[in-house]
Amino acid sequence: MSDPKIDDAVAKPAKPKKRFRILLGVSLALNLLVVGAVVGAMVKGPSSSGRGGPPGTREVSAPYVGAFDHATKRALRDEMRARLPDRRDAQAANRADYEAFVGVLRADTFDKEAAAGIIDTQFQRSGQFQRVGRALSIEKIDQMSLSERMAYADRLQKRLDDPKKRKRKKDR
């Protein structure tokens, strides 16, 4: 017959070493991370500017704001913070509005006026930010000397001619 010691030794594969198992686990995690990033990029699609819709507020205002020098941008930011409600309060109000909207959606009958009112409130809140930013920008430009205004115009023109300049962190 067969020797039981030999059969047991052949039937059991060698257990991988602990380092190998850890390396295999890390490799699997990295592979899943890469696959997740690729799938996420595919699901998200191209940037919003490439979708063919109207430009968003940020896209429209970015060249104007980006053309200001660093000190002016800081001053604008500080002024906006002083004139606008606290960001956390605005975010909390938006969350409350979203919850209210979900409540309107879940009601037995849809209240069109209530839904429109909630969205209007959010747009007004967003519009306040835009109005204050626009007013402050115009005030800053109005306070510039002719040479400062020409330098601002040159920086704006440069940003408009080369959109890649918009993404530079040192310009912020």
mmCIF file of the C-alpha atoms, coordinates in Angstrom:
data_MODEL
# 
_entry.id   MODEL 
# 
loop_
_atom_site.group_PDB 
_atom_site.id 
_atom_site.type_symbol 
_atom_site.label_atom_id 
_atom_site.label_alt_id 
_atom_site.label_comp_id 
_atom_site.label_asym_id 
_atom_site.label_entity_id 
_atom_site.label_seq_id 
_atom_site.pdbx_PDB_ins_code 
_atom_site.Cartn_x 
_atom_site.Cartn_y 
_atom_site.Cartn_z 
_atom_site.occupancy 
_atom_site.B_iso_or_equiv 
_atom_site.pdbx_formal_charge 
_atom_site.auth_seq_id 
_atom_site.auth_comp_id 
_atom_site.auth_asym_id 
_atom_site.auth_atom_id 
_atom_site.pdbx_PDB_model_num 
ATOM 1   C CA . MET A 1 1   ? 0.000   0.000   0.000   1.00 0.00 ? 1   MET A CA 1 
ATOM 2   C CA . SER A 1 2   ? 1.010   3.621   0.251   1.00 0.00 ? 2   SER A CA 1 
ATOM 3   C CA . ASP A 1 3   ? 2.924   5.225   3.034   1.00 0.00 ? 3   ASP A CA 1 
ATOM 4   C CA . PRO A 1 4   ? 0.592   7.594   5.037   1.00 0.00 ? 4   PRO A CA 1 
ATOM 5   C CA . LYS A 1 5   ? 3.484   9.952   5.846   1.00 0.00 ? 5   LYS A CA 1 
ATOM 6   C CA . ILE A 1 6   ? 4.207   10.534  2.147   1.00 0.00 ? 6   ILE A CA 1 
ATOM 7   C CA . ASP A 1 7   ? 0.491   10.998  1.246   1.00 0.00 ? 7   ASP A CA 1 
ATOM 8   C CA . ASP A 1 8   ? 0.050   13.688  3.948   1.00 0.00 ? 8   ASP A CA 1 
ATOM 9   C CA . ALA A 1 9   ? 3.174   15.535  2.823   1.00 0.00 ? 9   ALA A CA 1 
ATOM 10  C CA . VAL A 1 10  ? 2.093   15.567  -0.835  1.00 0.00 ? 10  VAL A CA 1 
ATOM 11  C CA . ALA A 1 11  ? -1.538  16.514  -0.149  1.00 0.00 ? 11  ALA A CA 1 
ATOM 12  C CA . LYS A 1 12  ? -0.756  19.585  1.976   1.00 0.00 ? 12  LYS A CA 1 
ATOM 13  C CA . PRO A 1 13  ? 0.735   22.521  0.083   1.00 0.00 ? 13  PRO A CA 1 
ATOM 14  C CA . ALA A 1 14  ? 3.307   24.610  1.900   1.00 0.00 ? 14  ALA A CA 1 
ATOM 15  C CA . LYS A 1 15  ? 1.789   27.538  3.846   1.00 0.00 ? 15  LYS A CA 1 
ATOM 16  C CA . PRO A 1 16  ? 2.906   30.894  2.402   1.00 0.00 ? 16  PRO A CA 1 
ATOM 17  C CA . LYS A 1 17  ? 5.167   32.949  4.585   1.00 0.00 ? 17  LYS A CA 1 
ATOM 18  C CA . LYS A 1 18  ? 3.676   35.867  6.508   1.00 0.00 ? 18  LYS A CA 1 
ATOM 19  C CA . ARG A 1 19  ? 5.621   38.484  4.486   1.00 0.00 ? 19  ARG A CA 1 
ATOM 20  C CA . PHE A 1 20  ? 4.282   37.061  1.247   1.00 0.00 ? 20  PHE A CA 1 
ATOM 21  C CA . ARG A 1 21  ? 0.679   37.194  2.523   1.00 0.00 ? 21  ARG A CA 1 
ATOM 22  C CA . ILE A 1 22  ? 1.119   40.823  3.643   1.00 0.00 ? 22  ILE A CA 1 
ATOM 23  C CA . LEU A 1 23  ? 2.667   41.754  0.295   1.00 0.00 ? 23  LEU A CA 1 
ATOM 24  C CA . LEU A 1 24  ? -0.183  40.032  -1.525  1.00 0.00 ? 24  LEU A CA 1 
ATOM 25  C CA . GLY A 1 25  ? -2.747  41.934  0.578   1.00 0.00 ? 25  GLY A CA 1 
ATOM 26  C CA . VAL A 1 26  ? -1.067  45.287  -0.068  1.00 0.00 ? 26  VAL A CA 1 
ATOM 27  C CA . SER A 1 27  ? -0.855  44.521  -3.774  1.00 0.00 ? 27  SER A CA 1 
ATOM 28  C CA . LEU A 1 28  ? -4.542  43.628  -3.889  1.00 0.00 ? 28  LEU A CA 1 
ATOM 29  C CA . ALA A 1 29  ? -5.453  46.839  -2.052  1.00 0.00 ? 29  ALA A CA 1 
ATOM 30  C CA . LEU A 1 30  ? -3.415  48.958  -4.484  1.00 0.00 ? 30  LEU A CA 1 
ATOM 31  C CA . ASN A 1 31  ? -4.983  47.211  -7.465  1.00 0.00 ? 31  ASN A CA 1 
ATOM 32  C CA . LEU A 1 32  ? -8.456  47.889  -6.081  1.00 0.00 ? 32  LEU A CA 1 
ATOM 33  C CA . LEU A 1 33  ? -7.512  51.521  -5.501  1.00 0.00 ? 33  LEU A CA 1 
ATOM 34  C CA . VAL A 1 34  ? -6.380  51.922  -9.118  1.00 0.00 ? 34  VAL A CA 1 
ATOM 35  C CA . VAL A 1 35  ? -9.477  50.174  -10.455 1.00 0.00 ? 35  VAL A CA 1 
ATOM 36  C CA . GLY A 1 36  ? -11.671 52.383  -8.247  1.00 0.00 ? 36  GLY A CA 1 
ATOM 37  C CA . ALA A 1 37  ? -9.969  55.528  -9.515  1.00 0.00 ? 37  ALA A CA 1 
ATOM 38  C CA . VAL A 1 38  ? -10.374 54.477  -13.146 1.00 0.00 ? 38  VAL A CA 1 
ATOM 39  C CA . VAL A 1 39  ? -14.032 53.539  -12.674 1.00 0.00 ? 39  VAL A CA 1 
ATOM 40  C CA . GLY A 1 40  ? -14.655 56.791  -10.794 1.00 0.00 ? 40  GLY A CA 1 
ATOM 41  C CA . ALA A 1 41  ? -13.096 58.832  -13.592 1.00 0.00 ? 41  ALA A CA 1 
ATOM 42  C CA . MET A 1 42  ? -15.169 56.969  -16.178 1.00 0.00 ? 42  MET A CA 1 
ATOM 43  C CA . VAL A 1 43  ? -18.396 57.479  -14.235 1.00 0.00 ? 43  VAL A CA 1 
ATOM 44  C CA . LYS A 1 44  ? -17.684 61.164  -13.587 1.00 0.00 ? 44  LYS A CA 1 
ATOM 45  C CA . GLY A 1 45  ? -16.971 61.813  -17.227 1.00 0.00 ? 45  GLY A CA 1 
ATOM 46  C CA . PRO A 1 46  ? -15.275 64.881  -18.667 1.00 0.00 ? 46  PRO A CA 1 
ATOM 47  C CA . SER A 1 47  ? -14.990 68.152  -16.797 1.00 0.00 ? 47  SER A CA 1 
ATOM 48  C CA . SER A 1 48  ? -18.069 70.350  -16.565 1.00 0.00 ? 48  SER A CA 1 
ATOM 49  C CA . SER A 1 49  ? -16.657 72.745  -19.154 1.00 0.00 ? 49  SER A CA 1 
ATOM 50  C CA . GLY A 1 50  ? -16.538 69.928  -21.718 1.00 0.00 ? 50  GLY A CA 1 
ATOM 51  C CA . ARG A 1 51  ? -20.156 68.883  -21.298 1.00 0.00 ? 51  ARG A CA 1 
ATOM 52  C CA . GLY A 1 52  ? -21.623 71.560  -23.510 1.00 0.00 ? 52  GLY A CA 1 
ATOM 53  C CA . GLY A 1 53  ? -23.833 73.171  -20.869 1.00 0.00 ? 53  GLY A CA 1 
ATOM 54  C CA . PRO A 1 54  ? -23.693 76.764  -19.778 1.00 0.00 ? 54  PRO A CA 1 
ATOM 55  C CA . PRO A 1 55  ? -20.658 77.775  -17.752 1.00 0.00 ? 55  PRO A CA 1 
ATOM 56  C CA . GLY A 1 56  ? -21.029 77.704  -13.991 1.00 0.00 ? 56  GLY A CA 1 
ATOM 57  C CA . THR A 1 57  ? -20.543 80.681  -11.705 1.00 0.00 ? 57  THR A CA 1 
ATOM 58  C CA . ARG A 1 58  ? -17.054 79.584  -10.733 1.00 0.00 ? 58  ARG A CA 1 
ATOM 59  C CA . GLU A 1 59  ? -16.019 79.161  -14.354 1.00 0.00 ? 59  GLU A CA 1 
ATOM 60  C CA . VAL A 1 60  ? -17.297 82.641  -15.241 1.00 0.00 ? 60  VAL A CA 1 
ATOM 61  C CA . SER A 1 61  ? -15.780 84.407  -12.239 1.00 0.00 ? 61  SER A CA 1 
ATOM 62  C CA . ALA A 1 62  ? -12.440 82.564  -12.129 1.00 0.00 ? 62  ALA A CA 1 
ATOM 63  C CA . PRO A 1 63  ? -10.619 84.734  -14.713 1.00 0.00 ? 63  PRO A CA 1 
ATOM 64  C CA . TYR A 1 64  ? -11.729 87.963  -13.036 1.00 0.00 ? 64  TYR A CA 1 
ATOM 65  C CA . VAL A 1 65  ? -10.735 86.859  -9.559  1.00 0.00 ? 65  VAL A CA 1 
ATOM 66  C CA . GLY A 1 66  ? -7.589  85.107  -10.717 1.00 0.00 ? 66  GLY A CA 1 
ATOM 67  C CA . ALA A 1 67  ? -6.294  88.260  -12.420 1.00 0.00 ? 67  ALA A CA 1 
ATOM 68  C CA . PHE A 1 68  ? -6.168  90.172  -9.130  1.00 0.00 ? 68  PHE A CA 1 
ATOM 69  C CA . ASP A 1 69  ? -2.799  90.258  -7.395  1.00 0.00 ? 69  ASP A CA 1 
ATOM 70  C CA . HIS A 1 70  ? -2.353  88.109  -4.295  1.00 0.00 ? 70  HIS A CA 1 
ATOM 71  C CA . ALA A 1 71  ? -2.877  90.931  -1.787  1.00 0.00 ? 71  ALA A CA 1 
ATOM 72  C CA . THR A 1 72  ? -6.098  92.049  -3.482  1.00 0.00 ? 72  THR A CA 1 
ATOM 73  C CA . LYS A 1 73  ? -7.437  88.487  -3.508  1.00 0.00 ? 73  LYS A CA 1 
ATOM 74  C CA . ARG A 1 74  ? -6.784  88.221  0.229   1.00 0.00 ? 74  ARG A CA 1 
ATOM 75  C CA . ALA A 1 75  ? -8.497  91.556  0.836   1.00 0.00 ? 75  ALA A CA 1 
ATOM 76  C CA . LEU A 1 76  ? -11.501 90.480  -1.260  1.00 0.00 ? 76  LEU A CA 1 
ATOM 77  C CA . ARG A 1 77  ? -11.756 87.221  0.653   1.00 0.00 ? 77  ARG A CA 1 
ATOM 78  C CA . ASP A 1 78  ? -11.635 89.015  3.996   1.00 0.00 ? 78  ASP A CA 1 
ATOM 79  C CA . GLU A 1 79  ? -14.249 91.553  2.878   1.00 0.00 ? 79  GLU A CA 1 
ATOM 80  C CA . MET A 1 80  ? -16.560 88.787  1.638   1.00 0.00 ? 80  MET A CA 1 
ATOM 81  C CA . ARG A 1 81  ? -16.233 86.966  4.950   1.00 0.00 ? 81  ARG A CA 1 
ATOM 82  C CA . ALA A 1 82  ? -17.144 90.168  6.761   1.00 0.00 ? 82  ALA A CA 1 
ATOM 83  C CA . ARG A 1 83  ? -20.183 90.907  4.557   1.00 0.00 ? 83  ARG A CA 1 
ATOM 84  C CA . LEU A 1 84  ? -21.609 87.409  4.158   1.00 0.00 ? 84  LEU A CA 1 
ATOM 85  C CA . PRO A 1 85  ? -23.167 85.091  6.727   1.00 0.00 ? 85  PRO A CA 1 
ATOM 86  C CA . ASP A 1 86  ? -20.854 82.509  8.260   1.00 0.00 ? 86  ASP A CA 1 
ATOM 87  C CA . ARG A 1 87  ? -20.125 79.707  5.799   1.00 0.00 ? 87  ARG A CA 1 
ATOM 88  C CA . ARG A 1 88  ? -21.123 77.020  8.309   1.00 0.00 ? 88  ARG A CA 1 
ATOM 89  C CA . ASP A 1 89  ? -24.476 78.740  8.841   1.00 0.00 ? 89  ASP A CA 1 
ATOM 90  C CA . ALA A 1 90  ? -25.087 78.838  5.082   1.00 0.00 ? 90  ALA A CA 1 
ATOM 91  C CA . GLN A 1 91  ? -24.141 75.171  4.738   1.00 0.00 ? 91  GLN A CA 1 
ATOM 92  C CA . ALA A 1 92  ? -26.466 74.245  7.615   1.00 0.00 ? 92  ALA A CA 1 
ATOM 93  C CA . ALA A 1 93  ? -29.282 76.229  5.993   1.00 0.00 ? 93  ALA A CA 1 
ATOM 94  C CA . ASN A 1 94  ? -28.693 74.437  2.684   1.00 0.00 ? 94  ASN A CA 1 
ATOM 95  C CA . ARG A 1 95  ? -28.750 71.048  4.435   1.00 0.00 ? 95  ARG A CA 1 
ATOM 96  C CA . ALA A 1 96  ? -32.021 71.989  6.137   1.00 0.00 ? 96  ALA A CA 1 
ATOM 97  C CA . ASP A 1 97  ? -33.442 73.037  2.770   1.00 0.00 ? 97  ASP A CA 1 
ATOM 98  C CA . TYR A 1 98  ? -32.396 69.739  1.195   1.00 0.00 ? 98  TYR A CA 1 
ATOM 99  C CA . GLU A 1 99  ? -34.096 67.851  4.031   1.00 0.00 ? 99  GLU A CA 1 
ATOM 100 C CA . ALA A 1 100 ? -37.224 69.965  3.620   1.00 0.00 ? 100 ALA A CA 1 
ATOM 101 C CA . PHE A 1 101 ? -37.211 69.275  -0.118  1.00 0.00 ? 101 PHE A CA 1 
ATOM 102 C CA . VAL A 1 102 ? -36.942 65.537  0.501   1.00 0.00 ? 102 VAL A CA 1 
ATOM 103 C CA . GLY A 1 103 ? -39.932 65.888  2.838   1.00 0.00 ? 103 GLY A CA 1 
ATOM 104 C CA . VAL A 1 104 ? -41.910 67.608  0.080   1.00 0.00 ? 104 VAL A CA 1 
ATOM 105 C CA . LEU A 1 105 ? -40.983 64.795  -2.308  1.00 0.00 ? 105 LEU A CA 1 
ATOM 106 C CA . ARG A 1 106 ? -42.068 62.098  0.140   1.00 0.00 ? 106 ARG A CA 1 
ATOM 107 C CA . ALA A 1 107 ? -45.438 63.692  0.899   1.00 0.00 ? 107 ALA A CA 1 
ATOM 108 C CA . ASP A 1 108 ? -48.545 61.966  -0.430  1.00 0.00 ? 108 ASP A CA 1 
ATOM 109 C CA . THR A 1 109 ? -49.222 64.923  -2.719  1.00 0.00 ? 109 THR A CA 1 
ATOM 110 C CA . PHE A 1 110 ? -46.471 66.979  -4.286  1.00 0.00 ? 110 PHE A CA 1 
ATOM 111 C CA . ASP A 1 111 ? -46.551 70.648  -3.236  1.00 0.00 ? 111 ASP A CA 1 
ATOM 112 C CA . LYS A 1 112 ? -45.094 72.405  -6.246  1.00 0.00 ? 112 LYS A CA 1 
ATOM 113 C CA . GLU A 1 113 ? -45.065 75.842  -4.590  1.00 0.00 ? 113 GLU A CA 1 
ATOM 114 C CA . ALA A 1 114 ? -43.248 74.572  -1.499  1.00 0.00 ? 114 ALA A CA 1 
ATOM 115 C CA . ALA A 1 115 ? -40.645 72.817  -3.666  1.00 0.00 ? 115 ALA A CA 1 
ATOM 116 C CA . ALA A 1 116 ? -40.115 75.948  -5.769  1.00 0.00 ? 116 ALA A CA 1 
ATOM 117 C CA . GLY A 1 117 ? -39.856 78.076  -2.616  1.00 0.00 ? 117 GLY A CA 1 
ATOM 118 C CA . ILE A 1 118 ? -37.146 75.866  -1.142  1.00 0.00 ? 118 ILE A CA 1 
ATOM 119 C CA . ILE A 1 119 ? -35.086 75.972  -4.314  1.00 0.00 ? 119 ILE A CA 1 
ATOM 120 C CA . ASP A 1 120 ? -35.641 79.744  -4.656  1.00 0.00 ? 120 ASP A CA 1 
ATOM 121 C CA . THR A 1 121 ? -34.332 80.237  -1.119  1.00 0.00 ? 121 THR A CA 1 
ATOM 122 C CA . GLN A 1 122 ? -31.169 78.296  -1.967  1.00 0.00 ? 122 GLN A CA 1 
ATOM 123 C CA . PHE A 1 123 ? -30.669 80.250  -5.192  1.00 0.00 ? 123 PHE A CA 1 
ATOM 124 C CA . GLN A 1 124 ? -31.108 83.526  -3.303  1.00 0.00 ? 124 GLN A CA 1 
ATOM 125 C CA . ARG A 1 125 ? -28.487 82.420  -0.787  1.00 0.00 ? 125 ARG A CA 1 
ATOM 126 C CA . SER A 1 126 ? -26.116 81.523  -3.618  1.00 0.00 ? 126 SER A CA 1 
ATOM 127 C CA . GLY A 1 127 ? -26.967 84.746  -5.457  1.00 0.00 ? 127 GLY A CA 1 
ATOM 128 C CA . GLN A 1 128 ? -26.044 86.783  -2.389  1.00 0.00 ? 128 GLN A CA 1 
ATOM 129 C CA . PHE A 1 129 ? -22.517 85.365  -2.563  1.00 0.00 ? 129 PHE A CA 1 
ATOM 130 C CA . GLN A 1 130 ? -22.318 86.265  -6.260  1.00 0.00 ? 130 GLN A CA 1 
ATOM 131 C CA . ARG A 1 131 ? -23.713 89.774  -5.768  1.00 0.00 ? 131 ARG A CA 1 
ATOM 132 C CA . VAL A 1 132 ? -21.296 90.559  -2.927  1.00 0.00 ? 132 VAL A CA 1 
ATOM 133 C CA . GLY A 1 133 ? -18.338 89.170  -4.891  1.00 0.00 ? 133 GLY A CA 1 
ATOM 134 C CA . ARG A 1 134 ? -19.251 91.139  -7.989  1.00 0.00 ? 134 ARG A CA 1 
ATOM 135 C CA . ALA A 1 135 ? -19.747 94.378  -6.009  1.00 0.00 ? 135 ALA A CA 1 
ATOM 136 C CA . LEU A 1 136 ? -16.451 93.980  -4.140  1.00 0.00 ? 136 LEU A CA 1 
ATOM 137 C CA . SER A 1 137 ? -14.573 93.228  -7.357  1.00 0.00 ? 137 SER A CA 1 
ATOM 138 C CA . ILE A 1 138 ? -15.946 96.326  -9.056  1.00 0.00 ? 138 ILE A CA 1 
ATOM 139 C CA . GLU A 1 139 ? -15.140 98.420  -5.944  1.00 0.00 ? 139 GLU A CA 1 
ATOM 140 C CA . LYS A 1 140 ? -11.532 97.164  -5.971  1.00 0.00 ? 140 LYS A CA 1 
ATOM 141 C CA . ILE A 1 141 ? -11.160 97.876  -9.681  1.00 0.00 ? 141 ILE A CA 1 
ATOM 142 C CA . ASP A 1 142 ? -12.677 101.356 -9.208  1.00 0.00 ? 142 ASP A CA 1 
ATOM 143 C CA . GLN A 1 143 ? -10.072 102.090 -6.490  1.00 0.00 ? 143 GLN A CA 1 
ATOM 144 C CA . MET A 1 144 ? -7.170  101.130 -8.780  1.00 0.00 ? 144 MET A CA 1 
ATOM 145 C CA . SER A 1 145 ? -4.973  103.705 -10.419 1.00 0.00 ? 145 SER A CA 1 
ATOM 146 C CA . LEU A 1 146 ? -4.716  103.671 -14.191 1.00 0.00 ? 146 LEU A CA 1 
ATOM 147 C CA . SER A 1 147 ? -1.431  101.742 -14.064 1.00 0.00 ? 147 SER A CA 1 
ATOM 148 C CA . GLU A 1 148 ? -2.880  99.188  -11.607 1.00 0.00 ? 148 GLU A CA 1 
ATOM 149 C CA . ARG A 1 149 ? -5.944  98.800  -13.825 1.00 0.00 ? 149 ARG A CA 1 
ATOM 150 C CA . MET A 1 150 ? -3.742  98.268  -16.891 1.00 0.00 ? 150 MET A CA 1 
ATOM 151 C CA . ALA A 1 151 ? -1.720  95.617  -15.017 1.00 0.00 ? 151 ALA A CA 1 
ATOM 152 C CA . TYR A 1 152 ? -4.981  93.927  -13.987 1.00 0.00 ? 152 TYR A CA 1 
ATOM 153 C CA . ALA A 1 153 ? -6.172  94.048  -17.615 1.00 0.00 ? 153 ALA A CA 1 
ATOM 154 C CA . ASP A 1 154 ? -2.890  92.481  -18.757 1.00 0.00 ? 154 ASP A CA 1 
ATOM 155 C CA . ARG A 1 155 ? -3.190  89.660  -16.200 1.00 0.00 ? 155 ARG A CA 1 
ATOM 156 C CA . LEU A 1 156 ? -6.830  89.090  -17.179 1.00 0.00 ? 156 LEU A CA 1 
ATOM 157 C CA . GLN A 1 157 ? -5.953  89.014  -20.874 1.00 0.00 ? 157 GLN A CA 1 
ATOM 158 C CA . LYS A 1 158 ? -3.139  86.535  -20.181 1.00 0.00 ? 158 LYS A CA 1 
ATOM 159 C CA . ARG A 1 159 ? -5.556  84.258  -18.310 1.00 0.00 ? 159 ARG A CA 1 
ATOM 160 C CA . LEU A 1 160 ? -8.122  84.477  -21.093 1.00 0.00 ? 160 LEU A CA 1 
ATOM 161 C CA . ASP A 1 161 ? -5.525  83.764  -23.794 1.00 0.00 ? 161 ASP A CA 1 
ATOM 162 C CA . ASP A 1 162 ? -4.056  80.762  -21.931 1.00 0.00 ? 162 ASP A CA 1 
ATOM 163 C CA . PRO A 1 163 ? -6.730  78.953  -19.868 1.00 0.00 ? 163 PRO A CA 1 
ATOM 164 C CA . LYS A 1 164 ? -4.074  76.597  -18.447 1.00 0.00 ? 164 LYS A CA 1 
ATOM 165 C CA . LYS A 1 165 ? -2.816  79.544  -16.394 1.00 0.00 ? 165 LYS A CA 1 
ATOM 166 C CA . ARG A 1 166 ? -6.017  79.349  -14.344 1.00 0.00 ? 166 ARG A CA 1 
ATOM 167 C CA . LYS A 1 167 ? -4.900  76.177  -12.636 1.00 0.00 ? 167 LYS A CA 1 
ATOM 168 C CA . ARG A 1 168 ? -1.572  77.439  -11.260 1.00 0.00 ? 168 ARG A CA 1 
ATOM 169 C CA . LYS A 1 169 ? -1.503  77.450  -7.492  1.00 0.00 ? 169 LYS A CA 1 
ATOM 170 C CA . LYS A 1 170 ? 1.084   80.225  -7.288  1.00 0.00 ? 170 LYS A CA 1 
ATOM 171 C CA . ASP A 1 171 ? -1.427  82.606  -8.922  1.00 0.00 ? 171 ASP A CA 1 
ATOM 172 C CA . ARG A 1 172 ? -3.941  82.046  -6.135  1.00 0.00 ? 172 ARG A CA 1 
# 
